[in-house]
Amino acid sequence: MNRIIKFRTAVLLILFTLILLYSIVCLYKINNHNAIESTTAALPELSLILDAGIVIPPKYMPLSSEAIFAGEVLRLTNIEREKVSLTPLSGGDEKLNAVARIRAEDIAADYQSNHTRPNGDSFATLFKILGVVCTAGGENIAAGHGTPLEVVDAWMNSESHRVNILNPKLTHLEIGVVFKEDGYGVYCVQEFKG
């Protein structure tokens, strides 16, 4: 079991690295280094800043920049779980991913620091509507944190959010991310199931 987890982690890290390298090559082809720095200085709150210190301004982010951000949130979340000897959360659940994407759009359209949908329903109604089968579920939402590390740190410093991340009954996690040029800039949602 431990070998499978290490293999999955290695595969995710390799995929993330390949996407990152592709993004860097695209950035280099689009503009020279000085133009990238000046754009980053103008929009620091919306720039994608990866753990390696590479800054990708939103103007030059590949279409999958939300997926890169979400993948890093998943990786960092699993690091927190591994610190307390919990099994890493699995991704790849299409229905749960749809819930995460819809909820990210919900909070980007009308951010309220609660777990109610714009129509007044609980976020959990989406589980039923989209056919997510589970015995336990949870949601973390955040807005205004510019990097995956900032988002996960904020959740880990909040008791109610940390409970979801460290809940041993939860086995799957999908992340929805929306970048906007107004409002809080970055909207991130974690949808859990067990």
C-alpha positions in Angstrom: 0.0 0.0 0.0 2.8 2.4 0.9 4.5 1.7 -2.5 1.3 2.6 -4.3 1.0 5.9 -2.4 4.7 6.7 -3.2 4.2 5.8 -6.8 1.0 8.0 -7.1 2.8 10.8 -5.4 5.8 10.4 -7.8 3.5 10.4 -10.9 1.7 13.5 -9.7 5.0 15.3 -9.1 6.3 14.3 -12.5 3.1 15.5 -14.2 3.2 18.7 -12.3 6.8 19.3 -13.2 6.1 18.6 -16.9 3.2 21.1 -16.9 5.4 23.6 -15.1 8.2 23.2 -17.6 5.8 23.5 -20.5 4.4 26.7 -19.0 7.9 28.2 -18.6 8.8 27.4 -22.2 5.5 29.1 -23.3 6.3 32.1 -21.2 9.8 32.4 -22.7 8.5 32.2 -26.2 5.7 34.8 -25.6 7.9 37.4 -24.0 11.3 38.2 -22.8 12.2 38.0 -19.1 11.8 41.8 -18.5 8.2 41.9 -19.8 7.2 39.0 -17.6 8.7 40.8 -14.5 6.9 44.0 -15.2 3.6 42.3 -15.7 4.1 40.4 -12.4 4.8 43.6 -10.6 1.6 45.1 -11.8 -0.6 42.1 -10.8 1.1 40.3 -7.8 -2.1 39.3 -6.2 -3.2 37.3 -9.2 0.1 35.8 -10.1 0.6 32.0 -9.8 3.6 31.6 -7.4 4.8 28.1 -7.2 6.8 26.6 -4.3 9.9 26.7 -6.5 9.6 30.5 -6.5 8.6 30.7 -10.2 6.0 33.5 -10.8 3.6 33.1 -13.7 1.4 36.3 -14.3 -2.2 35.6 -15.1 -1.8 37.1 -18.6 0.6 34.3 -19.5 -0.9 31.4 -17.5 -1.8 28.4 -19.7 -5.4 27.4 -19.8 -4.8 24.7 -17.2 -3.4 27.1 -14.6 -6.4 26.3 -12.4 -5.5 22.6 -12.6 -1.9 23.3 -11.7 -3.0 25.4 -8.7 -5.5 22.6 -7.7 -2.8 19.9 -8.0 -0.5 21.8 -5.7 -3.3 22.3 -3.2 -3.9 18.5 -3.2 -0.2 17.8 -2.8 0.2 20.2 0.1 -3.0 18.9 1.7 -1.7 15.3 1.6 1.6 16.5 3.1 -0.4 17.8 6.1 -2.2 14.4 6.4 1.1 12.5 6.2 2.5 14.6 9.1 -0.1 12.9 11.3 0.2 9.5 9.7 -3.1 9.7 7.7 -3.5 8.1 4.3 -3.3 10.6 1.5 -6.5 11.7 -0.1 -7.2 10.4 -3.6 -8.2 12.6 -6.6 -9.6 11.5 -9.9 -13.3 11.4 -8.9 -15.1 13.0 -11.8 -18.4 13.6 -10.0 -16.7 15.1 -7.0 -14.6 17.2 -9.3 -17.7 18.6 -10.9 -19.0 19.6 -7.4 -15.7 21.4 -6.7 -15.7 23.3 -10.1 -19.3 24.4 -9.6 -18.7 25.5 -6.0 -15.6 27.5 -7.1 -17.8 29.2 -9.7 -20.4 29.8 -7.0 -18.0 31.5 -4.6 -16.3 33.5 -7.4 -19.7 34.9 -8.5 -20.9 35.8 -4.9 -18.3 35.1 -2.2 -19.8 34.6 1.3 -17.8 32.9 3.9 -20.4 30.1 4.4 -21.2 26.9 2.6 -24.5 28.0 1.1 -25.1 28.0 -2.7 -26.4 31.2 -4.4 -29.9 29.7 -4.4 -29.8 29.2 -0.6 -29.2 25.4 -0.7 -26.3 23.8 1.2 -23.2 22.8 -0.8 -24.1 19.2 0.0 -27.1 19.3 -2.3 -24.7 19.1 -5.2 -23.5 15.7 -4.0 -27.0 14.4 -4.4 -27.7 16.2 -7.7 -24.4 15.0 -9.3 -24.6 11.5 -7.9 -21.6 11.6 -5.5 -21.9 8.5 -3.4 -20.3 8.8 0.0 -20.8 8.2 3.7 -19.0 11.4 4.8 -18.4 14.7 3.1 -17.0 18.1 3.7 -16.1 21.4 2.1 -13.4 24.1 2.6 -13.6 27.4 0.8 -11.1 30.3 0.6 -10.8 33.5 -1.3 -7.9 36.0 -1.7 -5.0 33.6 -1.1 -2.6 34.0 -4.0 -0.7 30.7 -3.8 -1.6 27.1 -3.0 0.7 27.3 0.1 -1.1 30.3 1.4 -4.5 28.6 0.9 -3.5 25.4 2.7 -1.7 27.3 5.5 -4.9 29.4 6.1 -7.0 26.2 6.2 -4.6 24.5 8.6 -4.7 27.5 10.9 -8.5 27.3 11.1 -9.9 24.6 13.4 -13.0 23.9 11.3 -11.0 23.7 8.0 -8.2 21.6 9.6 -10.8 19.1 10.8 -11.8 18.4 7.2 -8.2 18.0 6.1 -7.3 15.7 8.9 -10.5 13.7 9.0 -9.5 10.0 8.7 -13.0 9.1 7.5 -12.5 11.2 4.3 -10.7 9.4 1.5 -11.1 11.6 -1.7 -10.5 15.2 -2.4 -11.2 17.4 -5.5 -10.3 21.1 -5.7 -12.0 23.8 -7.7 -10.1 27.0 -8.5 -11.3 30.2 -10.3 -9.0 33.1 -11.1 -10.7 36.5 -11.5 -9.3 39.9 -12.1 -11.7 41.5 -9.7 -12.9 40.7 -6.2 -10.6 38.5 -4.2 -8.7 37.3 -7.3 -8.3 33.6 -6.4 -11.2 31.4 -5.2 -10.4 27.9 -4.1 -12.7 25.1 -2.9 -11.9 21.7 -1.4 -14.6 19.0 -1.7 -14.1 15.9 0.4 -15.8 12.5 0.5 -15.4 9.3 2.4 
